[in-house]
Amino acid sequence: MAEVKKECWSCNFYRPYYTMGYCRFDKQDLGYCSRSKEQVADKHSTCGMWRRNHWSRNMRKQVALRSLLEILQNLEHVRIILEEEHEMNKTDPLE
């Protein structure tokens, strides 16, 4: 079994800093440790307070997919309402 690298970026207490890019937020190589209450200058550094991040990639993916499914269902309801409005008025509902 492969040994887990106990670097800050994979720690439960590490929160990365972000900066505003042109069209998105860019993750920086530094962050904040909520356990030691200190700034982390390098996300590849290590310390004795490392704890496994309980949010696995698969769990985050499942949460995101569930949210996207809810959004899709809501959009379907909006589409139905707009189609009914269009049928009732025989006009463009967006005007």
C-alpha positions in Angstrom: 0.0 0.0 0.0 1.3 3.4 -0.9 2.3 5.7 2.0 0.2 8.9 2.3 2.2 12.1 1.9 1.3 14.2 4.9 1.6 17.6 3.1 -0.5 20.6 4.0 -2.5 20.6 0.8 -4.0 17.2 1.7 -4.7 18.1 5.4 -8.2 18.5 6.8 -7.2 21.8 8.5 -5.6 23.4 5.4 -7.6 26.1 3.6 -5.9 27.5 0.4 -5.9 31.1 -0.5 -7.5 32.2 -3.8 -7.0 35.3 -5.9 -9.4 36.8 -8.4 -8.3 36.0 -12.0 -9.9 37.3 -15.2 -12.8 34.9 -15.2 -12.3 32.7 -12.2 -10.6 32.3 -8.8 -7.0 31.0 -8.9 -5.8 28.8 -6.1 -2.5 29.9 -4.6 0.4 27.8 -3.2 -0.2 29.2 0.2 -3.0 29.0 2.7 -4.2 28.9 6.3 -4.0 26.2 8.9 -7.1 26.3 11.1 -5.4 24.0 13.7 -2.3 26.0 14.3 -4.0 29.3 13.4 -1.0 30.3 11.2 -0.4 31.1 7.5 1.1 28.2 5.5 3.7 29.6 3.1 4.1 26.4 1.1 1.3 23.8 0.5 3.9 21.1 0.3 5.2 21.7 3.8 4.4 19.2 6.6 3.7 19.3 10.4 2.7 17.0 13.2 -0.9 18.2 13.3 -1.8 16.7 9.9 -5.2 15.0 9.8 -6.7 13.1 6.8 -9.2 15.1 4.8 -12.4 13.3 5.3 -14.0 14.7 2.2 -12.8 12.2 -0.4 -12.8 13.1 -4.1 -15.6 10.7 -4.8 -17.8 12.2 -2.0 -17.3 15.7 -3.4 -18.1 14.4 -6.9 -21.3 12.8 -5.6 -22.4 16.0 -3.9 -21.7 18.0 -7.0 -23.6 15.6 -9.3 -26.6 15.6 -6.9 -26.6 19.4 -6.9 -26.4 19.5 -10.7 -29.3 17.0 -10.9 -31.5 19.3 -8.7 -30.6 22.3 -10.9 -31.5 20.4 -14.0 -34.9 19.4 -12.5 -35.5 23.1 -11.6 -34.7 24.2 -15.1 -37.1 21.6 -16.5 -39.9 23.1 -14.3 -39.0 26.6 -15.7 -39.1 25.2 -19.2 -42.6 23.8 -18.6 -43.9 27.0 -17.2 -42.5 29.0 -20.1 -44.0 26.6 -22.6 -47.4 26.8 -20.9 -47.2 30.6 -20.9 -46.3 30.5 -24.6 -49.3 28.3 -25.4 -51.7 30.4 -23.4 -50.6 33.7 -25.0 -49.3 32.5 -28.3 -46.5 35.1 -27.8 -42.9 35.0 -26.9 -42.8 34.8 -23.1 -39.4 36.5 -23.0 -40.7 39.7 -24.5 
